[in-house]
Amino acid sequence: MNNIDFFEEVMSIRKQRQKAAMATIIRTKGSTPRKIGTKMIIYPDYKLQGTIGGGCGEGEVIEKALFVIETAKPQQLKVDLTDGLFYEDGGICGGIMDVFIEPIF
């Protein structure tokens, strides 16, 4: 999804008065699946637009995004891909991503 399509999707969410969250990678350290500025939209029904890399790391972001949708309060999340769990899952990047998650209404 290119930037124009992405922001058209955000405008559509607002116009239709739907709820969703937008996750943006704001900082990376080491090897990560996506880079700074990568965005993803998460809907309450788990529908996704875009990706920040998949695997357990993306799962953490989705879980936090659902909380953001529920509370309407932005959150920042540190996704540590150096943890053993991520290696076992096949997520072998081995870096750290800071992700800012904000509500879209």
N, C-alpha and C positions, 0 to 999 in steps of 0.2 A: 504494500500500500504506500503510495507516494504521499508527500506532505499535503498536497492539495486535497486528495481524497480523504486523508485523515482528518483534516480540519473541517471539511464538508460534513463528515460523520459527526463531529462534535457539534456543529451548528444544527444538524438534524436532531440530535438528542435534545438540545435545548429548545428547539422549535416545537418538538412533539411533547415537551415536558416529561421526558423520560428521566430515569436515574441511571448513572453510570459513574465510573471512576477512570481517571487517566493516570497511568504510571509512566514516569520519565526517568531514565537513567541520568543522574546528575553528577556522578563521580565514579571512576573506576580505578582499581589498583591491580596490577598484574594482568594475567590473561583472563578475559571475560568473553562470553559468547556474543555480546553486543557492546556497542560503544556509547559514549556520552551523547545524549540527545535522542536516543532511541525511545519510542513511545509505544504504548499499548493501551487500548480501551478495554475495560472489564465491565460487563453488565451483571445485574443481580442474578440472572439465570445462567451464569457462567459462560455466556457467549463472549468471545474475544475478537478483537480487531487488532492485528499486529502481534508481535512477540518481543519479549526481551531476552529470549534465549532458551526457553523450554525447561523441562526437567523440574527437579525439586525447587530450584531457585525461583522459577516462574510460579510454581505452586505457592510458595511463601508470599509472593507479591499478590497473587489472586486472593488468598485468604485475607491479607491485610486490606486489599481494595474493597472487599465485601464489607469489612468493618467501616471503612471510610464512607461507603455508600450509606450504610445504616446510620452513622453518626453525623454525617455531613462535615466532618472535620479532617483536614489534610493530615497526612502522616509521612514521616520519612522512615525508610527501612534499610538496614544494612544487610545485604545478602552475601554471606561468606561462603564462597565456593571452595575454600581450602579445607573445609571440614570433611572428615572421612565419609560421612553419609553421602555427600555429593559424588565422591569417587566411586562408591559402591553403586550409585544410581547410574553411572556412566557419564556423569557431568564432570569431565576431567579438566576443565579450564583452569581451575586453581587460583582464581583471583577474587576480588571483592568488589561489589557494586553497591553504591548508595542510590536508592530509588525514591523519588518523591511521588507520592500518590495523592491526588486531589479529586474532590467530587466534581461531577458535571451534572448540573440540573438545568 
